[in-house]
Amino acid sequence: MRDRAAALRPVIDAMRAVTEAERHMRNFAFTAAQIGEGKAGPREAAILRARDLHGYDWDLAVRYASGWYAAHAGWDPEVHRPGNQSAADAAYDQGFRVGGGNRDDPFDTARRALSATCEPEQRRIPAPARPRPSDWGQPTDAALPVRWVRRLLILGAPEIGIAGDLAKTPISSAVLLPALVAAAGNEDALVIVISGDGFIPLPDAMASLTPLSAGAFAKLAADTGQTATLRGLLEGREFDDILAAAQGPYLALLDAHASAIPLCRTMARTRNSVLLQKAQFRTWIGRGIAAGQSVGAGHIRWGKAIKGLTGRLGEFTARYTGKIPGRGHRIIVEVAASAPASGYATATGEPLEWEWFISNRAQLRAAMAARLRAFGAATRLLHPKER
């Protein structure tokens, strides 16, 4: 056992070294991105200077920046334990000296504190008046359902299938167009595609679409005419729900012309992995209302009961009871005290059955959600008087 542990030690050490190197790279990349977006301060800039000028890794660069900022802000230096000086203490002292500190001068702290109070404050970058699409939250079912005619969907070229060898973009994008086409009432929504030619409405984009390259992105991001083009596509429409399903440079191009996007009640964007993007898009699709349709609003609370999946919306509970041979997977809707939700009808007067069956269990959650929203918008029928 000891021999095996000794043999694995070099492998484990190598894995630990690779993990540490990746952590340092991620932290430096994040700090550089924050500086590029104007969201970082002088301390973050000192971290990058420590890396570029002195070759420090992330941990030592942070210590260097801490010493530099202490000297720059007029603070007392850290007190180190006498004896052998560690690499972190040496990095701190170097940053303290570069920042103007002098441990040997008894009046150093007072001098630096005075000079720090006399420095003019840096002008802060004004916050945008409206959130950019990249700052929008992810779609949820907590928002109110919206009729398709008052919905706006902005897709990147990879989301409609223009990706791979054509786009060559190092981003993870889910193909969402088939799910949109399958949704009832989707033709009433306004769909805009982001491409190498700018912002194009979906019917025109299907004819010919150019992927967004690095050169095209730089040109389109600086083109104020694209803002006017986007504003013209949205002219004459009112929206209650906007979804941005774009990643990487496609989302960055939309951010550059976000001033043309109107503010509305619900604004969201898809994000993270391909599977999560598809799930978020299905959630957004589920909140669409076709003409003449009425659905219940609210967040569906899902839970795992002993016998199967359950979902609750208001007073109604949908429950999966298992598979019935010859009929399929049985789902029931109950009200308080586990009573069947019988005697309900839609707004058009069509009765709603509290029990129904589906053949494909993969559609279980979607079927339960649709039935719960149908009951959420239903009205109670008047029962005949008992004899």
N, C-alpha and C positions, 0 to 999 in steps of 0.2 A: 504493500500500500504506500509506504514511504517512497519507494522507487518510482511508483507511478506518479505520485504528487511531484517529485523532483523532475520527472520528465515533462510534466505538463507546465511547470513553472515558466519556462521561456515563452511558451505559447500564450499563457495568461498575461505575462508581462508585455508581450507584443500587442495583444488586444487592448490592454489598458493604455498603452502609449498611443495607439491609433485613436482610441476614444477621446483621450485628452487633446490630441491634435485637432480632431474634428470639432471639439468644444471650443477651442481657441479660435478656429476659423469662423465658426458660426457667430461667436461673440463679436469678433472684429468686423465681420460683414454687417451685422445688425447695427453696430455703432456707426459704421460708415454710411449706411442707409439713413440713419437718423440724422446725421450731419447733412447729408444731401437734401433731405426734406426740410431742413431748418428746425428740427425738433430737439436738437442737442445743444448743450452748453459748452463752455470752455474746458470743463473737466473731461468731457468725451473727446474733444479735440486733442487734449494732452495725451490721452491714451493712444491715439493713432500716431502722434509724434514720437512717443516712446517706442512704438513698434518700428517706425520708419527710420528714425535716427539712431536708435541704440540697439535694435534687434531684439527687444524684449518679447517674451510670450505674453499671453493675456494676463496672467496673475501678476507678473512683475510690472507690466504696463499699468495695471490698476494701482499698484503701490506707487509707482512713479507719479501718476496723475494725482494721487492723494497728497503726496509731498509738494508737488507743484501748486496745487490749488490751495493748500494750507499757507504757503508762502505768499501766493497772490492775494488771498483774502485777508491777510494780516493776522493769522491764527498762530498760536504757539505750536512749535514742532512736537512731534511725538517723542516720548521719553523711551529710549531703548535700554534694555538690560545690558549692563556692562559685560564684556567678554567677547566671545566669538560673534561677529556680526553676520547675520544671515543675508542671503541674496535679496530677500524682500526688504530688509532694513536698508541695504545698500541702495536699492532702487528708489526707496522713499527719500533717502538723504540726497541722492542725485537730483531727483525732481524738486526737492526743497531748495537746493542751491540754484538750479536753473530758474526757478520761480522768483529768485531774489532774496532768499533767506540766508542767514548767516548765524550758525549756532554759537560762534565765538563772540559775537557782539551782544553785550547785555541790553542794549537799547534797540536791538533789531526788531523785536515784536512791536514795540511802540512806533518805530519808524514806518514799518510796513502797514500797521493798522491805520496810521494817518494818511499814507498815500493811497490806501484802498478806499477810504471814505471820500477822497478827492477825485477819484476817477469817475468820469461820466458813465451813467448807466447805458448799457447796450440797448439799442432800439430793438424791441421785440417784433418778431414777424407777426403781423396781424392775423388773427384766426379767420378762416373763411366764413362768410356770412351764412353759408348753407353747407351741409355735410356733402363730401364727395361720394361718389358711388362706392369707392373702395372702403369708405367708413360705414356703409350701411350694414345693418344686421342681417342675419340669415333668415330665410322665410320660415314662418311657423304657422300653425293652424289657430293661434290665438287671435289673429287679426280677423276683422269682419269679412265675410264673403262679399265679392264684388262682381257685378255683371261684366261680361267679357268686353262689352263696348266701351267700358271705362278703364280698361287695363292696357298697360304699355309694357312690352317685352323687348329688351335690347340684348341681342345675341352676338357673341363673337363668331368669326368664321369657323373655328373648330367645332363649335356647338351645333352647327348645321351639317357637319360632315366634311368640311374642307380642312383637312389636317394631314398628318403623316408626311409623306414625301413632298406634298405640295407646300405645306406650311413650314415644316421643319422647325417648330417652336418647342423649346424645352419646358413646356408647361403641361399640366395634367388637366385636360378638358373633356367633359362628358358630352357625347352626342345626344342632344335633347330634342331635336326636331321631330323624330317619330312620336315621342310622347305628346308633343304639342298637337300634332296632326290628329292624333287619336282622341283628343279631348273634344267633347261636344260644345259647340259655340265658339271655338277658337278663332273662327274666321272673322268675328266681330272685333277682335283685339287688334291693336296696332303693333306690328313686329318690325323692328329695325335691326339690320345686320351691320356689324363693324368689320370692315375689310380693308385691303390695301388701297381701295379707291375711296375710303371714307365711310360715311353713313348712308346705307342704301336700304329702302323698304324691301321686305322679304320677297314679294313677287318678282321684283326686278333682280334681286340677288340670286335667285335660282337660275337665271339665264346665264350669267357669267359672273364669277366671283374671283377676285385676286386676293391671295393671302397677304397678311401684313408682314412686311419685311422690316429690318432695322432702319434702312434708309427711308422707307415709306413712312414709318412711324415718326421719325424726326421731322419730316416734311409736313405731315398732316397735323402733328401736335402744335406746330407753330403757325398753322394756317388758320387765320380768323374766319376765313370763308366756310370752314367746316362747322363752326358754331352757328353761322347763319343757315347753313344747310340743315343742320339738326333742328334748329328752331322752326324752319319752314316745314319740315316733316311733321312736327307736332302742332302746327298752327291749326286752329279750328277744332281741336279735340280737348276734352276735359278728362282728367284721369284721377282715379281714387287709389290706384295700385300700380306700382312700377317695380319691375324686377330686372336687374342687370345680371345676365348669365354670361359672363366673360371673365377671362383670366389673363394674367401676365400683361403683355403689351396692349392687348385689346382693352383691358380694363384701364390701363394707364392712359390710353387715348381718349377714353370716355371721361376720365377725370379731367383731362386738359380742356374739355369743352362742356364741363358740367354746368356752366352757367345757363345753358340753353334748356336744361331739364327743369320742368316746373316742380314746385313743392306739392306734395299731396299727403294723404293720410297714411299710406303704407309704402315704404321704400325699402327694398331688400336686394341682396345679391347672393348668388351661390358661391361656395368656397370649399376649400380642403380637397379631399380625395375625390376620385371619379364617382365612387359609390355614394359618398355623401352628397355630391352635387346632384346626382340623379334622385336621391331621396328628398332633398330639399326642393327640387323642381316638381316632384310629384305632389309634395305638400302645397306648393303654390298653385299647381293645376287644380287641386281639389277644392280650392276656395273660389274657383270661377263659377259663375251662375249663367246658364244659358237663358235665352229669351223664354219667358213664361214659367221659369223654374223658381222654386222657393225652397231654401235650405236653412237649417238652423245654424247659428253662429256659436262660437266658443271653442275652447280647447278641450279636446277629447283626452281623458285620463285613461291610459292603458295600464292594465295589470294582469298578472298571471295567477289565475285561480288554480285550485288543485285539479279541476277537471279540464281546464283550457283557458284560452285567452278571453279577457273581458275588456270592454271599453265603456266609459261613462261620459255622458253629455247631459248636463242638467239632471232631470229626474229619471232619465232613461238609462238603462244598462243593457248593452248587447253582450251576449254570452255564447261562446262556442261550446256545444255539448258533445261533440264527437261525430263520427261517421256512422250513418245509417245505411246498412247494405241495401243496394238497389235504388237509393234515393240521393245519396251524396252526403256532404258535410252539413250538419244541422246548426243553424244559428237562430237564437231567439232574442227578443227584446222584451225587457221587463221594466216595470215601474216599481214604486215603493213596495216593500214587503214581498219582493220576488213574485209579484202578480204579473201575468201576461199583459203586455201593452195592447190590448184589444180595444176596438172601438175608435180608432184614429183614422183620419183621412187627410189627404193633401189639400192644398188651397183650391184645387179644381174639383174637389169632391171625390177623388179616387180613393177607395179604402186601402189602408196599409195593413199588410199581414204581419203579425208579430212573430211568425215562424216561417223560415224559408231555407232553401238548400242551395249549395253551390257545388260544382263538380271539381273545381281546382282549388286545393288548399293554399296554393301560393297566393291566391287572391283574397285570402281570408281577411286580412286587416283592411284592405281597401273596400271590400264588400261591407264589413261591419261599420266602417266610417261613413260610407254612403247611406246606409240604412239609419244610422244614428242621426245624421243631419236631416234626413227625410222626416223622421219622427220629431226632431227638434222644431221643424217648421209646420208640423201638422196641427190640426184642431180636433177636439174631441167630438165624436158624433153623439147625438142624443139617442139614448137607448129607449126602447119601448117600455112602457110602465109594466111593472110586474103584476101578474094576476093574483 
